[in-house]
Amino acid sequence: MAVVIGTIGLVVYLRFESQLDATLNQGLRSRSIDVRALVAKQDGTLAGVGRGVEDEEDSFAQVVDPRGAIVDATPQLRRARMLSAAEVRRALAGAVTVDGVYPFEDREPVRMVLRPVRADGRQLVVMVGTSTEDRDEALGNLAGLFAIGGPLALLLASLAGYGVAAAALRPVEAMRRKAGTISEHRPGERLPVAVPDDEIARLGTTLNTMLARLEAAFARERTFVADASHELRTPLAILKTELELALRHGRTHEELQQALRSAAEETERLAQLAESLLVIARADQGQLALSTAPVDAAQLLDGVRRRFASRAQLAQREILVEDGSAAQITADPHRLEQALDNLVENALRHGDGTILLSASVRDGHAALHVRDEGPGFPADFIASAFDRFTRADQARGRGGSGLGLAIVQVIARAHGGQVRAGNAPQGGADVRIELPAS
């Protein structure tokens, strides 16, 4: 604002000075033309021109010869030489405007217009001048006005700008104060949003949306830790009980073997749960590494079938790979096998009948299906089937940590795909992993 006010003041000052000079010069040129005409008619004298010059306040005139000697002058300058030899020589060549000072005690600044004139057979120079004191005084008054008014205008503009900025930023200050009180121990609090729909209001809305996401993430983490602790507590308690029983005196060899087998099963369960938690934690941190390579879907599904063939036989069930399951996928074979293993494990544990594995390609996406002939998913469970530590009611008594489908979803998303769960029209659960085809 100081630069703006200073620039405006300078422009106005220079413009005003230019206009004053133009007016002053125009008046001098007009009078000099009139005086030169009279001098030419009156043989180089100023007789009869007093009314045209002396009546003007602070005006004067002189007629000099080429050597600068005074030929005639208005009364106040009859003996005072105003022009130098150089100025006279310049004037003999044409009209000249020069600045000087009044040759008396007050030494006022003056401006003069010089014109050549031929009178009485001689080459003379006519000088008409006037004081510039009024001009300089007007400019000084204007400069003084700017010197006083400029800082005052700057102060008023600064105060007004500060007030406007403070009013505009008051919602930001309110949000800052509120943000200082928000913590994870007081969920549900949000930043105040200004009523007008402007940039600050949109900023507050965006920050509130971010707070909602962070709050949901914190809630998920707390739930995850609580559920993980609950899932770990059961096998650890069983493992501790079995080991304590094994250490009791009087245990038979068969009883010791049975206790150790049970402890081994719980240890395996703990290892699987730890691996599942590690996979989910890495996925949440964006660190689930993938080693992608071209994968043949038919060979992948056949490998899964062979791995679970013995378990299916013990359960008097069958695992089949549907004909025509050829599809090319670019994926991490190990992670994809892990996801399919979880789906087949769920089908063996919670489903019934034949387990059918198939693959298909449609609209640039490959779908890997795992179907069974059991009761399928409960209708109210499908929406939360892939949430962590979530199990259908009928599955709670059959073991498992509720992380199998969650891991399948993590692996599918890491490949840029998704997983869907549903029930087949003919009955039974149908879970499919959809991935971009090669």
Summary of the structure (lengths in Angstrom):
residues: 438
radius of gyration: 51.8
end to end distance: 63.0
largest distance: 158.2
contacts: 1293
relative contact order: 0.06
helix: 54%
strand: 18%
